Amino acid sequence: MKINGTAYRSLWRPTDDNRSIRIFDQTRFPWEVEILALRDENAVAHAIRSMQVRGAPLIGAVAAYGLIFAIQKDASDDALKAAADMLVETRPTAINLRWAIERMVKHLLTLPVEERVAAGYAEADALCDEDVAVNEAIGRHGLELIRQAWKAKGEQGTVNVLTHCNAGWIATVDWGTALAPIYMAHDEGIPVHVWVDETRPRNQGSLLTAFELGSHGVAHTVIADNAGGHYMQAGKVDLVIVGTDRVTAQGDVANKIGTYLKALAAHDNNVPFWVALPSSTIDWRVRDGVKEIPIEERSAEEVLYVTGIDDTNTPSRVRVAPPASTGANPAFDVTPARLVTGLITERGCCDASEEGLRSLFPLDSTT
Ligand code: MRU
């Protein structure tokens, strides 16, 4: 995808410094486009924890390189496993992180110690290329849903899609999940407009999704998180598409806090509620998402303060609660499968259910 006319992935390995990676510092968007070089596992862990990189697929891909940076010093089994444990713990809800690290470790443990670094880079590069291909396929399947919505409107007006948080190209290596179908619809000439939930407390919607959509020329409107239900009642939302951090074997969906409320509102208003995901987001080891998915609790400061820029372009952080008030900040919630119209995967769309998932992924294992 492009920023100011230049095509980028969200993560790349420069040819002249190929034992490092480059990422965008996502805490600086949309005010600045700042590229960070990461070359050791602690910098990778910090980037993930501080959300300089974020989005389930992207943190998995970045962590894969973090593992190689760690074994450049010591590629023994013990060092590999210690680095893997450290990286997996950086964020608890997005399963792609564990998926990527387990894939790397499984592969590297089969190899002699002296071959592990080179093989690790090759495997992480492959993981990134696969992420791009998978998201493009998700885009193609999701595009069909937008096309249907457009046809259902008699090809008049605009298809209005509501999304929450940021599941665009900067949350993945490229394309995004929930936003990939929107980019494709736009590129195909379908008039599409996106209601962008601001997504408090960190505002990934107003800061990141709006930035991405604007850079691609997609019509969008930033709305307060609480406005979605109102627009659904008014018939102004044709479908909801969100991303996810973990989908259970029975189709429950963890995503950014507030997703569940949007699903409830969509259900009450007969608005289709679709969830876009690569299969690396399916956690076959858990079934009941509400009971079994660990929900990351982040600093209450993120709720008690907001950060923005003033009219002189100076970033500022202001408190939006009384000095003595405390806050709580669960970063994700779980939408039960019964509220999900369907899942958009790289292999096509399916019901949010075990049967649905197994119809597309019959052989994927639980370990
Ligand atoms: O806390 P974040 O910003 O990493 O949360 C991101 C989301 O919730 C996304 O919707 C999800 O990771 C899917 S990204 C393709």
Boltz pocket constraint, residues with backbone or C-beta under 6 A from the ligand:
constraints:
  - pocket:
      binder: B
      contacts: [[A, 53], [A, 54], [A, 55], [A, 56], [A, 57], [A, 94], [A, 164], [A, 165], [A, 166], [A, 167], [A, 168], [A, 171], [A, 172], [A, 176], [A, 177], [A, 178], [A, 204], [A, 242], [A, 243], [A, 244], [A, 245], [A, 255], [A, 256], [A, 276], [A, 331]]
      max_distance: 6.0
